[in-house]
Amino acid sequence: MLIIPAIDLKDGQCVRLKQGRMEDNTVFSEDPVATAQHWVNEGARRLHLVDLNGAFAGTPIHKPVVEAIAKAQPDLPIQIGGGIRSFETIEHYLEAGVSFVIIGTKAAKEPEFVEQACKRFAGHIIVGIDAINGMVATDGWANVTDVKATDLAKRFADAGVSSIVYTDIARDGMMQGVNVEQTVHLAQYSGIPVIASGGVTNLDDVRLLKGQPGILGAITGRAIYEGTLNLREAQLILDQQSL
């Protein structure tokens, strides 16, 4: 299991939002490439990038920044989400050195797009499911649907997706702890490995996730930027689960 640092990109800067509200952001760095290097130095084995502007615009806005990070970290697995709604965008990112692309809004609105993407780009597709009270939210979390997160996940059980990034929006950026029960349920119900996102605050959250069935990793942002969670220490705890 991995602890995966998040680099959320807004207007060229590294920020963190609270519950996905673009107006409620904290700027942590004006140099995303240096920030990526910092987390690598701290022991990161994968990076989670989000093009926040792209998520709202419906098309990538931070391609040059993502390309620069991938070029600077050629041996590091990188996953990118935000505004990925065409095969051309997926192909562009993969050619730039990104390992995984995260399909979120498009997955909810056109599930068949994910199935086609998995066939064309086998092993490189992650589905992003963001939920409020268990219901899927789309378009940068601006719209809440009547689709259950578990039902959407189950839809892709045989599609060939690499994993699911599951975000509990109510907890994202709020430093209130991760929703372990719902995250584990999603993994077990769908049969797809899940990366937990939203609310990972301290080592207690890491210990709660450790060893849970179906959990591939946990994304953390505000906690590692504000210092309530030490990335290297958290990864060490998870590495000990197999000893």
Contacts in CASP RR format, 6 or more apart in sequence:
PFRMAT RR
TARGET T0000
AUTHOR 0000-0000-0000
METHOD contacts of the structure
MODEL  1
MLIIPAIDLKDGQCVRLKQGRMEDNTVFSEDPVATAQHWVNEGARRLHLV
DLNGAFAGTPIHKPVVEAIAKAQPDLPIQIGGGIRSFETIEHYLEAGVSF
VIIGTKAAKEPEFVEQACKRFAGHIIVGIDAINGMVATDGWANVTDVKAT
DLAKRFADAGVSSIVYTDIARDGMMQGVNVEQTVHLAQYSGIPVIASGGV
TNLDDVRLLKGQPGILGAITGRAIYEGTLNLREAQLILDQQSL
1 209 0 8 1.000
1 210 0 8 1.000
1 211 0 8 1.000
1 215 0 8 1.000
1 216 0 8 1.000
1 217 0 8 1.000
1 218 0 8 1.000
1 238 0 8 1.000
1 241 0 8 1.000
2 45 0 8 1.000
2 46 0 8 1.000
2 216 0 8 1.000
2 217 0 8 1.000
2 218 0 8 1.000
2 235 0 8 1.000
2 238 0 8 1.000
3 44 0 8 1.000
3 200 0 8 1.000
3 206 0 8 1.000
3 217 0 8 1.000
3 218 0 8 1.000
3 220 0 8 1.000
3 231 0 8 1.000
3 234 0 8 1.000
3 235 0 8 1.000
3 238 0 8 1.000
4 44 0 8 1.000
4 45 0 8 1.000
4 46 0 8 1.000
4 47 0 8 1.000
4 48 0 8 1.000
4 79 0 8 1.000
4 195 0 8 1.000
4 217 0 8 1.000
4 218 0 8 1.000
4 219 0 8 1.000
4 220 0 8 1.000
5 39 0 8 1.000
5 42 0 8 1.000
5 44 0 8 1.000
5 47 0 8 1.000
5 48 0 8 1.000
5 219 0 8 1.000
5 220 0 8 1.000
5 221 0 8 1.000
5 224 0 8 1.000
5 231 0 8 1.000
6 16 0 8 1.000
6 48 0 8 1.000
6 49 0 8 1.000
6 50 0 8 1.000
6 197 0 8 1.000
6 219 0 8 1.000
6 220 0 8 1.000
6 221 0 8 1.000
7 14 0 8 1.000
7 32 0 8 1.000
7 35 0 8 1.000
7 36 0 8 1.000
7 39 0 8 1.000
7 47 0 8 1.000
7 48 0 8 1.000
7 49 0 8 1.000
7 50 0 8 1.000
7 69 0 8 1.000
8 14 0 8 1.000
8 15 0 8 1.000
8 16 0 8 1.000
8 17 0 8 1.000
8 49 0 8 1.000
8 50 0 8 1.000
8 52 0 8 1.000
8 221 0 8 1.000
9 15 0 8 1.000
9 32 0 8 1.000
9 49 0 8 1.000
9 50 0 8 1.000
9 51 0 8 1.000
9 52 0 8 1.000
9 53 0 8 1.000
9 61 0 8 1.000
9 62 0 8 1.000
9 65 0 8 1.000
9 66 0 8 1.000
10 17 0 8 1.000
10 22 0 8 1.000
10 25 0 8 1.000
10 52 0 8 1.000
10 53 0 8 1.000
11 53 0 8 1.000
12 30 0 8 1.000
12 32 0 8 1.000
12 62 0 8 1.000
12 65 0 8 1.000
13 27 0 8 1.000
13 29 0 8 1.000
13 30 0 8 1.000
13 32 0 8 1.000
14 27 0 8 1.000
14 28 0 8 1.000
14 29 0 8 1.000
14 30 0 8 1.000
14 31 0 8 1.000
14 32 0 8 1.000
14 35 0 8 1.000
15 25 0 8 1.000
15 26 0 8 1.000
15 27 0 8 1.000
15 28 0 8 1.000
15 52 0 8 1.000
16 25 0 8 1.000
16 26 0 8 1.000
16 28 0 8 1.000
16 173 0 8 1.000
16 221 0 8 1.000
16 222 0 8 1.000
16 225 0 8 1.000
17 24 0 8 1.000
17 25 0 8 1.000
17 52 0 8 1.000
17 172 0 8 1.000
17 173 0 8 1.000
18 24 0 8 1.000
18 25 0 8 1.000
18 172 0 8 1.000
18 173 0 8 1.000
18 174 0 8 1.000
19 141 0 8 1.000
19 169 0 8 1.000
19 170 0 8 1.000
19 172 0 8 1.000
19 173 0 8 1.000
19 174 0 8 1.000
20 140 0 8 1.000
20 141 0 8 1.000
20 169 0 8 1.000
20 172 0 8 1.000
22 52 0 8 1.000
22 56 0 8 1.000
26 222 0 8 1.000
28 35 0 8 1.000
28 225 0 8 1.000
29 35 0 8 1.000
32 65 0 8 1.000
32 68 0 8 1.000
32 69 0 8 1.000
33 65 0 8 1.000
33 68 0 8 1.000
33 69 0 8 1.000
33 72 0 8 1.000
36 47 0 8 1.000
36 69 0 8 1.000
36 72 0 8 1.000
36 73 0 8 1.000
37 72 0 8 1.000
37 73 0 8 1.000
39 47 0 8 1.000
39 224 0 8 1.000
39 231 0 8 1.000
40 47 0 8 1.000
40 73 0 8 1.000
40 76 0 8 1.000
42 231 0 8 1.000
42 232 0 8 1.000
43 231 0 8 1.000
43 232 0 8 1.000
43 235 0 8 1.000
44 76 0 8 1.000
44 231 0 8 1.000
45 76 0 8 1.000
45 77 0 8 1.000
45 235 0 8 1.000
46 76 0 8 1.000
46 77 0 8 1.000
46 78 0 8 1.000
46 79 0 8 1.000
46 99 0 8 1.000
47 69 0 8 1.000
47 73 0 8 1.000
47 76 0 8 1.000
47 77 0 8 1.000
47 78 0 8 1.000
47 79 0 8 1.000
48 79 0 8 1.000
48 165 0 8 1.000
48 197 0 8 1.000
48 219 0 8 1.000
49 66 0 8 1.000
49 69 0 8 1.000
49 78 0 8 1.000
49 79 0 8 1.000
49 80 0 8 1.000
49 81 0 8 1.000
50 80 0 8 1.000
50 81 0 8 1.000
50 82 0 8 1.000
51 60 0 8 1.000
51 61 0 8 1.000
51 62 0 8 1.000
51 66 0 8 1.000
51 80 0 8 1.000
51 81 0 8 1.000
51 82 0 8 1.000
51 83 0 8 1.000
52 82 0 8 1.000
52 140 0 8 1.000
53 61 0 8 1.000
53 62 0 8 1.000
54 60 0 8 1.000
54 61 0 8 1.000
54 62 0 8 1.000
54 82 0 8 1.000
54 83 0 8 1.000
55 81 0 8 1.000
55 82 0 8 1.000
55 83 0 8 1.000
55 105 0 8 1.000
55 139 0 8 1.000
55 140 0 8 1.000
56 139 0 8 1.000
56 140 0 8 1.000
56 142 0 8 1.000
57 83 0 8 1.000
58 82 0 8 1.000
58 83 0 8 1.000
58 85 0 8 1.000
58 105 0 8 1.000
58 139 0 8 1.000
59 83 0 8 1.000
59 85 0 8 1.000
59 89 0 8 1.000
60 66 0 8 1.000
60 82 0 8 1.000
60 83 0 8 1.000
60 84 0 8 1.000
60 89 0 8 1.000
60 92 0 8 1.000
60 93 0 8 1.000
63 92 0 8 1.000
63 93 0 8 1.000
63 96 0 8 1.000
66 78 0 8 1.000
66 80 0 8 1.000
66 93 0 8 1.000
66 96 0 8 1.000
66 98 0 8 1.000
67 96 0 8 1.000
69 78 0 8 1.000
70 78 0 8 1.000
70 96 0 8 1.000
70 97 0 8 1.000
70 98 0 8 1.000
71 96 0 8 1.000
71 97 0 8 1.000
74 97 0 8 1.000
77 99 0 8 1.000
77 100 0 8 1.000
78 97 0 8 1.000
78 98 0 8 1.000
78 99 0 8 1.000
78 100 0 8 1.000
79 98 0 8 1.000
79 99 0 8 1.000
79 100 0 8 1.000
79 101 0 8 1.000
79 102 0 8 1.000
79 126 0 8 1.000
79 165 0 8 1.000
80 93 0 8 1.000
80 98 0 8 1.000
80 100 0 8 1.000
80 101 0 8 1.000
80 102 0 8 1.000
81 101 0 8 1.000
81 102 0 8 1.000
81 103 0 8 1.000
81 104 0 8 1.000
81 128 0 8 1.000
82 102 0 8 1.000
82 104 0 8 1.000
82 140 0 8 1.000
83 89 0 8 1.000
83 105 0 8 1.000
84 90 0 8 1.000
84 93 0 8 1.000
84 101 0 8 1.000
84 102 0 8 1.000
84 103 0 8 1.000
84 104 0 8 1.000
84 106 0 8 1.000
85 103 0 8 1.000
85 105 0 8 1.000
85 106 0 8 1.000
85 113 0 8 1.000
87 116 0 8 1.000
87 117 0 8 1.000
87 120 0 8 1.000
89 101 0 8 1.000
90 101 0 8 1.000
90 117 0 8 1.000
90 120 0 8 1.000
90 121 0 8 1.000
90 124 0 8 1.000
90 125 0 8 1.000
91 121 0 8 1.000
93 101 0 8 1.000
94 101 0 8 1.000
94 121 0 8 1.000
94 124 0 8 1.000
99 124 0 8 1.000
100 123 0 8 1.000
100 124 0 8 1.000
100 125 0 8 1.000
100 126 0 8 1.000
100 162 0 8 1.000
101 121 0 8 1.000
101 124 0 8 1.000
101 125 0 8 1.000
101 126 0 8 1.000
102 126 0 8 1.000
102 127 0 8 1.000
102 128 0 8 1.000
102 165 0 8 1.000
103 113 0 8 1.000
103 114 0 8 1.000
103 117 0 8 1.000
103 125 0 8 1.000
103 126 0 8 1.000
103 127 0 8 1.000
103 128 0 8 1.000
104 127 0 8 1.000
104 128 0 8 1.000
104 129 0 8 1.000
104 130 0 8 1.000
104 138 0 8 1.000
105 138 0 8 1.000
105 139 0 8 1.000
105 140 0 8 1.000
106 113 0 8 1.000
106 114 0 8 1.000
107 113 0 8 1.000
107 114 0 8 1.000
107 127 0 8 1.000
107 128 0 8 1.000
107 129 0 8 1.000
107 152 0 8 1.000
107 156 0 8 1.000
108 129 0 8 1.000
108 136 0 8 1.000
108 138 0 8 1.000
108 145 0 8 1.000
108 147 0 8 1.000
108 152 0 8 1.000
109 138 0 8 1.000
111 152 0 8 1.000
111 155 0 8 1.000
111 156 0 8 1.000
114 125 0 8 1.000
114 127 0 8 1.000
114 156 0 8 1.000
114 159 0 8 1.000
114 161 0 8 1.000
115 156 0 8 1.000
115 159 0 8 1.000
117 125 0 8 1.000
118 125 0 8 1.000
118 159 0 8 1.000
118 160 0 8 1.000
118 161 0 8 1.000
122 160 0 8 1.000
123 160 0 8 1.000
123 162 0 8 1.000
124 162 0 8 1.000
125 160 0 8 1.000
125 161 0 8 1.000
125 162 0 8 1.000
126 161 0 8 1.000
126 162 0 8 1.000
126 163 0 8 1.000
126 164 0 8 1.000
126 165 0 8 1.000
126 195 0 8 1.000
127 152 0 8 1.000
127 153 0 8 1.000
127 156 0 8 1.000
127 161 0 8 1.000
127 163 0 8 1.000
127 164 0 8 1.000
127 165 0 8 1.000
127 192 0 8 1.000
128 164 0 8 1.000
128 165 0 8 1.000
128 166 0 8 1.000
128 167 0 8 1.000
129 136 0 8 1.000
129 149 0 8 1.000
129 152 0 8 1.000
129 153 0 8 1.000
129 164 0 8 1.000
129 165 0 8 1.000
129 166 0 8 1.000
129 167 0 8 1.000
129 186 0 8 1.000
130 136 0 8 1.000
130 137 0 8 1.000
130 138 0 8 1.000
130 140 0 8 1.000
130 141 0 8 1.000
130 166 0 8 1.000
130 167 0 8 1.000
130 169 0 8 1.000
131 137 0 8 1.000
131 149 0 8 1.000
131 166 0 8 1.000
131 167 0 8 1.000
131 168 0 8 1.000
131 169 0 8 1.000
132 141 0 8 1.000
132 144 0 8 1.000
132 169 0 8 1.000
132 170 0 8 1.000
133 170 0 8 1.000
134 148 0 8 1.000
134 149 0 8 1.000
134 150 0 8 1.000
134 182 0 8 1.000
135 144 0 8 1.000
135 145 0 8 1.000
135 146 0 8 1.000
135 147 0 8 1.000
135 148 0 8 1.000
135 149 0 8 1.000
136 144 0 8 1.000
136 145 0 8 1.000
136 147 0 8 1.000
136 148 0 8 1.000
136 149 0 8 1.000
136 152 0 8 1.000
137 143 0 8 1.000
137 144 0 8 1.000
137 145 0 8 1.000
137 169 0 8 1.000
138 145 0 8 1.000
141 169 0 8 1.000
149 166 0 8 1.000
149 182 0 8 1.000
149 186 0 8 1.000
150 185 0 8 1.000
150 186 0 8 1.000
150 189 0 8 1.000
150 190 0 8 1.000
153 164 0 8 1.000
153 166 0 8 1.000
153 186 0 8 1.000
153 189 0 8 1.000
153 190 0 8 1.000
153 192 0 8 1.000
154 189 0 8 1.000
154 190 0 8 1.000
156 164 0 8 1.000
156 190 0 8 1.000
156 192 0 8 1.000
157 190 0 8 1.000
157 191 0 8 1.000
157 192 0 8 1.000
161 192 0 8 1.000
162 193 0 8 1.000
163 192 0 8 1.000
163 193 0 8 1.000
163 194 0 8 1.000
163 195 0 8 1.000
163 216 0 8 1.000
164 186 0 8 1.000
164 187 0 8 1.000
164 190 0 8 1.000
164 192 0 8 1.000
164 193 0 8 1.000
164 194 0 8 1.000
164 195 0 8 1.000
165 194 0 8 1.000
165 195 0 8 1.000
165 197 0 8 1.000
165 219 0 8 1.000
166 182 0 8 1.000
166 183 0 8 1.000
166 186 0 8 1.000
166 194 0 8 1.000
166 195 0 8 1.000
166 196 0 8 1.000
166 197 0 8 1.000
167 197 0 8 1.000
167 198 0 8 1.000
168 178 0 8 1.000
168 179 0 8 1.000
168 182 0 8 1.000
168 183 0 8 1.000
168 197 0 8 1.000
168 198 0 8 1.000
168 199 0 8 1.000
169 198 0 8 1.000
171 177 0 8 1.000
171 178 0 8 1.000
171 179 0 8 1.000
171 198 0 8 1.000
171 199 0 8 1.000
172 197 0 8 1.000
172 198 0 8 1.000
172 199 0 8 1.000
173 198 0 8 1.000
173 199 0 8 1.000
173 221 0 8 1.000
173 222 0 8 1.000
174 199 0 8 1.000
175 199 0 8 1.000
175 201 0 8 1.000
175 222 0 8 1.000
175 223 0 8 1.000
175 226 0 8 1.000
175 228 0 8 1.000
176 199 0 8 1.000
176 201 0 8 1.000
177 198 0 8 1.000
177 199 0 8 1.000
177 200 0 8 1.000
177 201 0 8 1.000
177 205 0 8 1.000
178 196 0 8 1.000
178 198 0 8 1.000
178 199 0 8 1.000
178 200 0 8 1.000
178 201 0 8 1.000
178 205 0 8 1.000
178 208 0 8 1.000
178 209 0 8 1.000
178 218 0 8 1.000
179 196 0 8 1.000
179 198 0 8 1.000
179 199 0 8 1.000
180 196 0 8 1.000
180 208 0 8 1.000
180 209 0 8 1.000
180 212 0 8 1.000
183 194 0 8 1.000
183 196 0 8 1.000
183 209 0 8 1.000
183 212 0 8 1.000
183 215 0 8 1.000
184 194 0 8 1.000
184 212 0 8 1.000
184 213 0 8 1.000
184 214 0 8 1.000
184 215 0 8 1.000
186 194 0 8 1.000
187 193 0 8 1.000
187 194 0 8 1.000
187 212 0 8 1.000
187 213 0 8 1.000
187 214 0 8 1.000
187 215 0 8 1.000
188 213 0 8 1.000
188 214 0 8 1.000
191 214 0 8 1.000
193 214 0 8 1.000
193 215 0 8 1.000
193 216 0 8 1.000
194 214 0 8 1.000
194 215 0 8 1.000
194 216 0 8 1.000
194 217 0 8 1.000
195 215 0 8 1.000
195 216 0 8 1.000
195 217 0 8 1.000
195 218 0 8 1.000
195 219 0 8 1.000
196 209 0 8 1.000
196 215 0 8 1.000
196 217 0 8 1.000
196 218 0 8 1.000
196 219 0 8 1.000
197 218 0 8 1.000
197 219 0 8 1.000
198 219 0 8 1.000
199 205 0 8 1.000
199 220 0 8 1.000
199 223 0 8 1.000
200 206 0 8 1.000
200 209 0 8 1.000
200 218 0 8 1.000
200 219 0 8 1.000
200 220 0 8 1.000
200 221 0 8 1.000
200 223 0 8 1.000
200 229 0 8 1.000
201 223 0 8 1.000
201 228 0 8 1.000
201 229 0 8 1.000
202 223 0 8 1.000
202 228 0 8 1.000
202 229 0 8 1.000
203 229 0 8 1.000
203 230 0 8 1.000
203 233 0 8 1.000
203 234 0 8 1.000
203 237 0 8 1.000
205 218 0 8 1.000
205 229 0 8 1.000
206 218 0 8 1.000
206 229 0 8 1.000
206 234 0 8 1.000
206 237 0 8 1.000
206 238 0 8 1.000
207 237 0 8 1.000
209 215 0 8 1.000
209 217 0 8 1.000
209 218 0 8 1.000
210 237 0 8 1.000
210 238 0 8 1.000
210 241 0 8 1.000
211 241 0 8 1.000
220 229 0 8 1.000
220 231 0 8 1.000
220 234 0 8 1.000
223 229 0 8 1.000
224 230 0 8 1.000
224 231 0 8 1.000
END
